[in-house]
Amino acid sequence: MSLSAGNFNRLLTEQIPSLRRYARGLIHHPEKADDLVQDCLERALSRRQLWDSNRPLRPWLFTILHNLYANAARHFHNTPEIVSIDPLHETAATDSFSEVALQELNTALHRLSEQHREILLLVGLEQMSYQETAEILNLPPGTVMSRLARARKHLRELMQDPTLPNLRRVK
Amino acid sequence: MTSEHQVFSEAQLHAWIDDQLDPKQANEIEEWLQQQPELVQELRDYREYNEGLRMLCNPVLQEPVPERLKAVVEPAQTGPRRKSWFSFSQAASLFLAIAIGLIAGWISHGQYASSQSIAQASTTRLVQDAFAYHVVYTPEVLHPVEVTASEQQHLTQWLSKRLKTRVIAPPLQQQGFKLLGGRLLESGNQPAAQFMYENEQGQRLTLFTRHRFDAEQETAFHYASDGNINGFYWVDDQLSFVIVSEIPRAEISKVSHAVYQALNN
């Protein structure tokens, strides 16, 4: 595809904030999340020729990031601070979510399996279509739906679990 | 979320949660949901989680993109490390310095060089190689290392095997440096290892090591510099080391001591 290197780099640069947001959702540790984004950008550059420029760049980049994350998940998993409740990046409490509830959501999110966290973030945060999500995760569409359903149920259980007082919704 | 009387599929309900339905379908579901109070709460919760995830993570979008990420995509437009501050004239002067050192050593000692001067020459060579490799590899964006830190165990096992001595990549987090990885190189016709580290500001530091030559005496720390590049070197009982970086002398000295400590524990 005859897209110049400069144009490709410009498109890639535009996607950095959204890749960082997704990576930060996956990995609580900001430095490690940026490591993942950096690896993703490097791989995207080195495989530029493999991208079909008739197709949107974003799902292609998220596919790369997903593969890197899936390969390295064990590495990130070993890091205990992932589930710690650090002071969050600035969040604005609104009608539906208090600051405490957001903290709880964050904790619950990081108690989920990587697979569940990924699918919830792709659909809920990044607002990818189910078709795009299926492509990124390399799953049949039916599996996307069933995994999404299970991930949501599990997240809700964590948010409502009365034995975990820190996870109770405060509204 | 499934019930016996359900007229909408689970996929449709999720599509409603995720705003992936056209308005007509969405209306139909919302009407039907009015008769499903137990389901409504569950679905509303899911919608709230979506919103919560966005509230949680959207602030990242407002953060300035770190230089190191910009540098991957636009190497030419970033800070001093990525810029090619290393000009060919600098390279030439560095290699000239190496040549002069070697020739001078050869002339002054001739073929009757004492083992002491051989040792000095080999240490000098080691330091010069360490500087040269630092200059060659630290500006690399795509391939700064041969094996990345994610395979650290493999990296150190491989290099230990090639150097025939146990080699480790000492942890330098406390000094603000993170291991990027390492590569196998050569110095004085011997295999040598280079480990590369990077701090938050994107400044890089390399630790260069090879097996100690028999003639080399164990030494304390020595300082070396070439323009804006600083180095510390020392000879241990097994290995000879050089640490090279553009960070100030006082800082590199601290790192060197930390490396020494880590290696001698």
Interface residues (C-beta under 8 A of the other chain):
Chain A: N9 L12 T13 I16 P17 S18 R20 R21 Y22 R24 G25 E31 D34 V37 Q38 L41 E42 L45 S46 A72 H75 L88 H89 E90 T91 A92 T94 S96 F97 A101 L102 L105 N106 L109 L120 L121 V123 G124 L125 Q127 S129 Y130 M145 L148 A149 R152 K153 L155 R156 M159
Chain B: M1 E10 A11 H14 A15 I17 D18 D19 Q20 E42 D45 Y46 E48 Y49 N50 E51 G52 L53 R54 M55 L56 C57 N58 P59 V60 L61 E63 V65 P66 R68 L69 K70 V72 V73 E74 V141 L142 S150 K178 E200
